[in-house]
């Protein structure tokens, strides 16, 4: 729907000015699709980067307006070297597109510190550090765009994806603050938020090394969640109409938009969750969403020791206790004497 809503804001660069686009995470499927699409538009100068270029070179051909170079967004020296080379050759970066992404599946309890750190470094710290290096030039030029490919997991956390959600929530929070900070200087900030993407790469699930493989149910308290969530997420991805190509086309439209919005839902499910979470009362949303998740009523039943009572019964008991205290002879005597 984006192109039908913001078409009147679309603009094309003039012949005497070719904006420089820096794209990180170019070896991902979304990164490759975005790089291929932008490389077909000579009105832009494009720098495609990745830590490992082997996945990029078969798809992208270098030319006078396309440049492929190594860049590990997590490594400080790699960031400094890449930015120095770009400024030396083309003198500027007008548009930064971050498609770097990593996702491991694990419950929070079974996630190792190193997995948390990897998510934060790859999905948050690295891109944000690179943005810091680009901002002085953008501010001096009085224009620029920062576009991050985020995720619906930055809006809504799913079980067994705590680290990934934490990194995306961090990115979303930082970019929201940055939107305010850069608005006076003519620099736009946008978060493209895909939901479930139909692609080979997004169908391959990576698990944390610490995920339990014991046959004892007490050593595998979250196994029911894995058993239900893995096929559930896989089915949503297989049915999704969102593809790396559709994300690339949306990103291109955001590039062309003068003053694009901060949040850009990139699929039907992302659009649904975006409005559903904002309109639904918070106290009701989480229990309702938990109830919607497949098999959630049976998670952990083999080993749980929780004392569960239907909330309406618990509320009735609390009312009875309150009334019994208020109507006790001692309370009545106190109220009559006063």
N, C-alpha and C positions, 0 to 999 in steps of 0.2 A: 504493500500500500504506500510505501514511502515515496516512490516516484510520482504517484498521483496526488500526494498531499503537498510535496515540496517542489514540484516541477517549475513553478514560477520563480524559484530561487536559484535554479541551475545556471551556471555561467561557464564559459569556455575561455581558457587563457588566450591572450593576444599573441600575435606572431612574434613580437619583440620580447616577450617574457615567457620563459618556459619554467614553471615551478619544478623544484627538485624534490623528489619523493624518496624517503628512506624507509625501506620495508625490512623489518626484522622477523625472524622465524620463517624465512622463505622456504624451508625444506618441508614444512607441514603441508597437508593437502589444501587447506585454506590459503596458506602463504603462496603455494605454487599457482593456484587458480587466480589469486589476486595479481601476482607478478605477471602471469601470461596475459591477463586482460589489460593491465596498465602498459605492458610493453608494446601493445598494438596501438597505443596513442602517442604519436611522436610529439604532441604538444606538451608532454611532460618529460622530464629527465628522471630516470628511475634507477635507484641503487637497491639491488636485491641482496640480502645478506642471510647467512646462516652459519652455525658453528661448523657444520659439515656440508660442503658444496656438492657432494656426489648426487644428491637427489635433485638438485636444482639444474645442473648443467645439461641434462638430457631434455629439459623442457624450455629453458630460456637461452636465447642466443644474444650475445653481447653486440652492441652497435654504438653509434655515436650518442644515442640517448638512453642506452641500457647498460648498466655496469653491475657485474656480479662480483662480490668480494666477501671474504670470510669475516665473521663477527660473532663472537660468543657474548651474548648480552649479559651473561652472569659475570664475566671476567672484566675487571676494571681496566687492565692494560689493553685488552682487546677493544674495549669501547673507546679508549683514548686514541689508540692508533687509527681505528676506522674513522672517527670523527675528524681527526687531523688530516687524513688523506682526502676526505670528502671536501673539507673546506679549502684544501690546497688546490683541488682540481676544479670544483664548481662554486666554491665560495659561500655556500649557503645550504640550508635544508629548510624548505617551506612546509613540507607535510611529512609527518612521522606516522607510520602505520605499524603497530605492534601486533603481530600474529603469533608471538611466542606463547607456547602453552605446553603444560605437562600435567597429567592426571593419573594418580594411583588410587586404587580402590582399597579401602580398609576402614574398619571402625576406628574411632579415636583411640580406644584402649589398646588396639593392636598396631597402631601406627608408631613407628620409631621417630626419634628426634630428627634423624637425618632425612627422613621422608618429609617431615614438616618443613625443614630448612630448604630442601630442594624445591618444594612447591613455592615457598615464599621468594626464594632467589629467582626462580625462572619466571614466575607469573606476576611478581610484584617488584622486588628490589631492583632487578636488572633493568626492566623497562623504565622504571621511575628514575633510576640513576642516569640512564641515557637521556631522558627528557630534560633533566637538570643541565646537561651539557649543551643541549640544543637551544634552550630558552633564551640565553643572552642575544644570540644572533637573530632569532625570531622577533624578539622584542625590539631590537634595533631596527629591523626591517618594517616593523609596524603591522606585520601580518603573519599568519601561520595556522596550521591545523595539526592537532594531535588526536589520532584515532586509534583507540585500543579495541581489539577484538576480545570482548569479555565473554560472559556466559550467563545463562539463566541461573547458574549456581551462585552468581553474585547477587541474585535477588532472593533465592530460595534454596536453603540447604537440604540436601538429601542424605538419608542414612548411608553409611559406608563411604562417604565422600567428604569427610570433615576437613582434611588438609586442603583439598582442592577448593572447597567453598571458602575456607578461611583466606586463602590467597586471592580469590576473586572478590570477596567482600572488601579486603584491604585495597585492592586496585580501584574498585568502584568508589570507595570512600575518599581515597586520595584524589581521584579525578574529579569528584564532585567539588572538593575544596579548590582544586586547581581551576575549575571553570570560573569560580568567582575571582580568583587571583589574577587570571589572565584576560578577563573580559575588558578591563580598561586599556589593554595594550593591543587589541585587535586580533588576539590569538584564540581560536576556537578549540574546544575540547569535546570529544564525542566518545561514547561507549557503544559499540555495536554488540548487541546481546543475542547471540544465537541460542536456540534451545537444543534439541536433539538433532544432530546432523547425520544425514544418510550418506555414509562414506565408509570405505574400507578401514581407514585409520581409526575412526571413531568407533568402529565395531570391535576393535581389538582392546580387550580390557587388561590393564596392568594392575597387579596386586602388590601391596607392600610385602617385603620379604618376611615380615613378622606375622603375617596372617597364619593362624594356627592350622596345623594339619593333623592334629591329634584325633584319634577315633573316640575318645572319651567326651561325651556331651558336655560335661562340666568344664572341660578345657576348650570347648568351642561354643561359647555362649551366644555368639552372633551368627552361627551357621545358618539358622533359619532365615535371617535377613539376607545373607548372601544368596541362598537358594531361591528366594523370591525376587529379590531386587535385580539380580543379574539378567534373568530372562525378561523381566519387565522392562528394564532400560533397553535391552537389545531389541525388543519388539517395537518400542517407541522410536528407536533410531531407524529400524527397517521401514516403518510406516511414514516416517517424516518426509515432507516435501522439500525440506531445507537441505541444500547441497553445498559443497565448497564453492561451486560456480555461482549459486544464488547469493552467498555471502560476499563473494568478490564483486558482483554487480551492485549490491547494496553499498558496499564500501566505496566503489567508484562514484555512486550518486552522492554519497556524503562528501566526498572530495569536491564535487562540483557545486555543492550547496553553499550559498553565502549565509553565514551564521546558522550552521546546522544545530539541531537540538543536542543536549547532552546525552540523553538516553535514546537509543535507536533499537527497539526490538527487531530481531532479524528472522523471526519465524512465528508461526501461528501460536505454538505452545509458549514461546517467550512473551508474546503479546498477551496471551491469556493470563499467565502467571503475573505479569506486570500489573495488570488492572485488578486481578482477583485478590492479590495480596493487599493492595491499597484500599479496596472497597470493603473487604471482609473484616469484621472486628477481630483484633488480635487474640482476644481470649478464646474466641471460637475457632479461629483459623487453624492453629496447630493441632488440637484434638481432631478436627474435621479432616485435615489433610492426613494425619496419622491413620484415621479410619479408612481413608481412600487407598492407602498403600496396600498392595496385594499381600495377603497372608499376615498382616500386622496383628490381627487378633490372636494369632497362634505363636508369635515370636517368643522364644525363650520359655515356652510352657513346660518343657521337660525339666528345667532346673530352677525356675524362678521361685523366689520365696516372698514375693511381695504380697501385701495384704490389700486385696482389691475389693472395693465396694462401689456399687453403682452410685453415681454422684447424687441422684435424686434421693436415694435412701440415706446417704450420708447427710444431706441437707435436712431431711426430715428428722433424723436423730438429733442434729444440732439444735433444731427448733424446739424439740421436746425437752432437751436438757435445759435450754434457756428458760422455757416456760415453767419447768419444774422448780428451778431455782427462784424465779420471780414469785411463784405462788406458794412457796414453802412457808410454814407458820412463822419462822424467824423473820423472813423478808416482809410478810404482811404486818407483823408487829412493829417493825422498824418504820414502815411506810405510814401506819396509823398514828404512831407517836410523833412523827414529824409533821 
